[in-house]
């Protein structure tokens, strides 16, 4: 709600949200887009929502699909360790370590995260 209020209250300004769970709604309220951690892994899905909004289409079903990926990330905190492990597992990027006090994902956690993504059914 606050992002929508900012977008409505700042006409002509590019308001970006940091929460992909509200992307469709804030685009409809006038926001310009999002800067979000999940974009590291799901940028095509975020772009589909943006493009649908630009075409004047309803984004609710697309947002619901994206929310499943966000829920998978939120279920396996901390997000930085999740993102780094999956960027390595899915895109063969170097496996960077997180900084203390966070801990890197174990091989078992990474396999569980990949498996959880494979279980997601999108429209």
Secondary structure, 3 states (H helix, E strand, C coil): CHHHHHHHHCCCCCCEECCHHHHHHHHHCCCCEECCCCHHHHHHHHHHHHHHHHCCCCCHHHHHHHHHHHHHHHCCCCHHHHHHHHHHHHHCCCCCCCCCCCCCCCHHHHHHHHHHHHCCCCC
